[in-house]
């Protein structure tokens, strides 16, 4: 398996992206220092219809679905291949500003990853 490793941010808002090929499909993990499985999204590309779609599973009480779903959709749309995104980002006593920064960092990581593959 060939892999990619990217990070963005610093301190409490630092986020990482690790990606590996499983055959021609992609498995992507997006996480911070408190990595866990919060949500899993499966992105698909329908070659006949020319569009991407996404299915989602979220653990009770977790909000990682926002990151996982967007990433899986964008990765599958760009690569036209299946992608599985596992997201797990947790911060105790997180502020609104930290949430915004983490979402910006994860979006940047996904865009950088897409541009590399």
Secondary structure as a PSIPRED ss2 file (coil, helix, strand):
# PSIPRED VFORMAT (PSIPRED V4.0)

   1 X C   1.000  0.000  0.000
   2 X C   1.000  0.000  0.000
   3 X E   0.000  0.000  1.000
   4 X E   0.000  0.000  1.000
   5 X E   0.000  0.000  1.000
   6 X E   0.000  0.000  1.000
   7 X E   0.000  0.000  1.000
   8 X E   0.000  0.000  1.000
   9 X C   1.000  0.000  0.000
  10 X C   1.000  0.000  0.000
  11 X H   0.000  1.000  0.000
  12 X H   0.000  1.000  0.000
  13 X H   0.000  1.000  0.000
  14 X C   1.000  0.000  0.000
  15 X E   0.000  0.000  1.000
  16 X E   0.000  0.000  1.000
  17 X E   0.000  0.000  1.000
  18 X E   0.000  0.000  1.000
  19 X E   0.000  0.000  1.000
  20 X E   0.000  0.000  1.000
  21 X E   0.000  0.000  1.000
  22 X E   0.000  0.000  1.000
  23 X C   1.000  0.000  0.000
  24 X C   1.000  0.000  0.000
  25 X E   0.000  0.000  1.000
  26 X E   0.000  0.000  1.000
  27 X E   0.000  0.000  1.000
  28 X E   0.000  0.000  1.000
  29 X E   0.000  0.000  1.000
  30 X E   0.000  0.000  1.000
  31 X E   0.000  0.000  1.000
  32 X C   1.000  0.000  0.000
  33 X C   1.000  0.000  0.000
  34 X C   1.000  0.000  0.000
  35 X C   1.000  0.000  0.000
  36 X C   1.000  0.000  0.000
  37 X C   1.000  0.000  0.000
  38 X C   1.000  0.000  0.000
  39 X E   0.000  0.000  1.000
  40 X E   0.000  0.000  1.000
  41 X E   0.000  0.000  1.000
  42 X E   0.000  0.000  1.000
  43 X E   0.000  0.000  1.000
  44 X E   0.000  0.000  1.000
  45 X E   0.000  0.000  1.000
  46 X E   0.000  0.000  1.000
  47 X C   1.000  0.000  0.000
  48 X C   1.000  0.000  0.000
  49 X C   1.000  0.000  0.000
  50 X C   1.000  0.000  0.000
  51 X E   0.000  0.000  1.000
  52 X E   0.000  0.000  1.000
  53 X E   0.000  0.000  1.000
  54 X E   0.000  0.000  1.000
  55 X E   0.000  0.000  1.000
  56 X E   0.000  0.000  1.000
  57 X E   0.000  0.000  1.000
  58 X E   0.000  0.000  1.000
  59 X C   1.000  0.000  0.000
  60 X C   1.000  0.000  0.000
  61 X C   1.000  0.000  0.000
  62 X C   1.000  0.000  0.000
  63 X C   1.000  0.000  0.000
  64 X C   1.000  0.000  0.000
  65 X H   0.000  1.000  0.000
  66 X H   0.000  1.000  0.000
  67 X H   0.000  1.000  0.000
  68 X H   0.000  1.000  0.000
  69 X H   0.000  1.000  0.000
  70 X H   0.000  1.000  0.000
  71 X H   0.000  1.000  0.000
  72 X H   0.000  1.000  0.000
  73 X H   0.000  1.000  0.000
  74 X H   0.000  1.000  0.000
  75 X H   0.000  1.000  0.000
  76 X H   0.000  1.000  0.000
  77 X H   0.000  1.000  0.000
  78 X H   0.000  1.000  0.000
  79 X H   0.000  1.000  0.000
  80 X C   1.000  0.000  0.000
  81 X C   1.000  0.000  0.000
  82 X C   1.000  0.000  0.000
  83 X E   0.000  0.000  1.000
  84 X E   0.000  0.000  1.000
  85 X E   0.000  0.000  1.000
  86 X E   0.000  0.000  1.000
  87 X E   0.000  0.000  1.000
  88 X E   0.000  0.000  1.000
  89 X C   1.000  0.000  0.000
  90 X C   1.000  0.000  0.000
  91 X C   1.000  0.000  0.000
  92 X C   1.000  0.000  0.000
  93 X C   1.000  0.000  0.000
  94 X C   1.000  0.000  0.000
  95 X C   1.000  0.000  0.000
  96 X H   0.000  1.000  0.000
  97 X H   0.000  1.000  0.000
  98 X H   0.000  1.000  0.000
  99 X H   0.000  1.000  0.000
 100 X H   0.000  1.000  0.000
 101 X H   0.000  1.000  0.000
 102 X H   0.000  1.000  0.000
 103 X H   0.000  1.000  0.000
 104 X H   0.000  1.000  0.000
 105 X H   0.000  1.000  0.000
 106 X H   0.000  1.000  0.000
 107 X H   0.000  1.000  0.000
 108 X H   0.000  1.000  0.000
 109 X H   0.000  1.000  0.000
 110 X H   0.000  1.000  0.000
 111 X H   0.000  1.000  0.000
 112 X H   0.000  1.000  0.000
 113 X H   0.000  1.000  0.000
 114 X H   0.000  1.000  0.000
 115 X H   0.000  1.000  0.000
 116 X H   0.000  1.000  0.000
 117 X C   1.000  0.000  0.000
